[in-house]
Amino acid sequence: MVVKADVVLGQGVGVSLHAKRVQRPASPHRTPSKDIEIEAVAGLLGFRHVVLYGPEWEARLLSLDRRELVRRMEGFLHDERPSRVLIPARSHHQDHAVVFEAGLSATRPMSRNGYIARLVASYEYPGSVWGNDGHEHELNYYVDISDVHPRKMEAVKRYQGSQTGRAVVAPDVVEAWARLRGSTIGVPYAEAFRILRLIEDGRPT
């Protein structure tokens, strides 16, 4: 569950790698977007997406009926039943704060349909560190994206139309961020997350 450009800033290639491993038929919820950029990025990275609210709600999610937002998220999750759910880190960004809180509610372990995502994690992005210095120790899940980093950077370029002037979406910033996180785990490039829930089978291996 992402807020537009986050799909390449925070967890785009991680999503892409997982999408390649887990192929599913077309979603009955698949909603074509009028947003050319997200359609282009989805085609490049190979993921399916659903538009819960149109671009007219950008930077206005605070005014949404929170119960309705959670209901829409729950409905999609229960139908799709993904094994992992990634939500934006809590930050100063009002839309991200709303999606984070709604994402927690939608993934709570109280499913009426017997579904629970086995992995729930929040993804960081360059802008999420403002006012959150010193919390790097909370990042506890990394995805090595070294082999597919060029694809991530190509996806970033697809957003330069609507995101022009935003430093956090500048290719050199995204490049440096992925390199920084890669250095943490000894690889060229990585994406970092904070695990909120991880369920493993207790069966012996």
Phi, psi and omega in degrees: 000110189232166175250099178035258189297345180300337183298337175252337181285313189253321189212022184297313183285328174300317176298316182299315180297318180293322180296326180289329182281325184244097181269130179233157176293168180303138183284137175293346179269357187304119182244109178303138181258146174279355180278105184298324183296312182293326177295319180294318180292319178299319178294322182290315183272346174080035177242157175264155181212160179233134178266109179278324178218142184284176183298341179293346180262002180299131182065019180229014184295340178299335183270000179286155168289110185299324179297322180291321178298314179297319180299317179294318178297314180300315181300315179294315182296319181293326179282317181280325180053056179290150179281339179223142179232127181244129181234155182294146176297148175297131183206186178291341184288121187299320179293320180294321178299319179294313182294324177299309182295317179293323178297320176299317180295317184290338182253010181298150183281058180224037185297134176275350184244015176076015180251139173213129179293132183283332176234124172235126182216153175258141181255143177267170175202163186309320183285347185282352183275346180300123180073009184232026183300145176087002181263012179299334180294344179279347177286118187226015179213124184234145175241122178285113182250017187305317184289336184244013181302321177303326179292322177299315182292327176293322178294322178301320181296332181292343181264001187292345178292301183278342185254012180304133179094350178268113186300325184291345179256358179297134183308320182292328177290315179297320178300312182295323181295315179294325178291319178300312180293328176296321181296335180295328183244010174078030176230165182298314184219145179207164170243144185240149183219164172243117182288128176260329175206136175219119180251125177242147177292143179270003181290143178296145180259000000 
